[in-house]
Each structure stands twice: as C-alpha cells, then as structure tokens.
Amino acid sequence: MPLGKEDAVRLALSYPYSLPKRSYLLTEEGAMPLEGNFNTDQKVPVLACGSNQSPDQLLRKFSGMLADDPIPVTRGYLNGFDVAYSAHISSYGSIPASPVATQGVRSSLAINWLTPLQLERMHDTEALGQNYAFGFFKGIKMVLETGETLSIVFCYISLRGLFLHEGKTVSLTEITALGRKNPTLSQPEIQQTINNTLNTGEDTLDFIYANSQDEVLRNHRNDALKKYSTPFASSKFHLVHGENTSKQV
C-alpha cells in the first residue's frame, strides 16, 4: 500500500535512519547485541556507509531472510574515506550516500556480513548498474570493534557521481568522521539544497513527495543533477559488477 504524503516525506527525511553505536546481530525480531564469536564462513564483508548501517533499513530489505542467517553488523573505523551525498534521488525520495576517498579522514562505518543469497538481494535494492556499481576496496585499513582489521572490503559506489555544492562534495552530518574538512549537511538540509539547485520553485516537502511518487519526474531530476556531480575516484576500488565510472587517482 502506497504511503501517504506525511509518511512518505518522513521516510525520506529520516535517512540514514537509526545508526547504532555498537555492533549488532540483525534478526527477524530486530537488532540484538552481537556477543562472542560469530560465524563469517562463506559470508561477504560489505561496507555499509549510509542507511545500510541501520537495522530499520536492513529489516526493510531482508525481512523473511534472517531466520536461518541473521546478519552480523560490525562497526569500525575506515581510514582514508568519508561519506558524501550521491548526485541522485532514491526511489523513496531520499538523497542517498556513497563513499568518497578523502585523505586524512577516519569514518565510523559498519560491515554487513552477507550470505551470497543476501548479497543478491542487496544488489537488487541498490539498483546495481543504474545507481550503484559493486566492487571492492583493496589495500585499505578498517579496524573493527571486534578487534579485527580488514584490508579488503566489498562496497557500492555511486554511478551517479557525488553531489557538488559550491565545488565541494557534501558529507552526511549523521555520519561521524574525524579529520573532515568538507561541509556537512543533514538530510533535510541537503533536500533543501538540491531543491534550490534544481530551481524547481516547489516547497521542499512537495519536492520530496513528488520525487517519491513520480518515477519519470525523479529520473528527469536525476539527469539534471549530472551537471552538479563529480565521479567517484579511487585507485583502491576494483569493479565487480556495474559500469565503472571511477577515476584512478
């Protein structure tokens, strides 16, 4: 059943949703404390930099797939990357996130440990090949809360590029990062900024609701955002699926 305007706008503006400060185990009942050792055999470590850190969002994506395979979500710090807004509007009206290589930044993010079947489901929710490409970062350093250090993590990067405001990428206020130099905006603030950038003449709440309801309009606005974007750039990214639009720097 489609959401009414108030609920649809609230969903869009709540991105990236609740972000637990500690690692957790996602079950059909929700987030449970992650205690002791957990099995990661045949599971893929996938970087969660936006709403995929949130049990609220993950339950929307994986409900019905967790009884036999709950998802461990381990928090940690990733060196050399921040989280910025992608230059596109999602199907539910939010302005979503993408990693951005940023020297000197240390970001508080998470790893989703997914089975191959869960990874296929994640690909579907990320509009693989349209909004995001899937690959892996190699030669990085991510220190997990569990004490483990990862040098390779799988990840999604925006095929739409990173949104530029006044010539700079814009980081998410809701994501904690040390050493950040670029501006930060909350979801309500980035919605207002993009509405103004596109000069729609609409009230921002009407702008958000229209984007969540009208695919043709949303696609038109996403096309218009291309001129306000810069491609993802990192030599540490290696493509697995989706068009490679990253620059090697």
Secondary structure, DSSP 8 states (H G I E B T S, - for coil): ----HHHHHHHHHTTT----SS-EEEETTEEEE--S----TT-EEEEE-SGGG-HHHHHHHHTTS-SSS-EEEEEEEEEEEEEEEBSS--TTS---EEEEEEEEEEEEEEEEEE-HHHHHHHHHHTTBTTTEEEEEEEEEEEEETTS-EEEEEEEEEESS-EEEETTEE-EETTS-EES--S-EE-HHHHHHHHHHHHT--S-HHHHHHHHHH-HHHHHHHHHHGGGGEE--B-TTEEEEES----B--
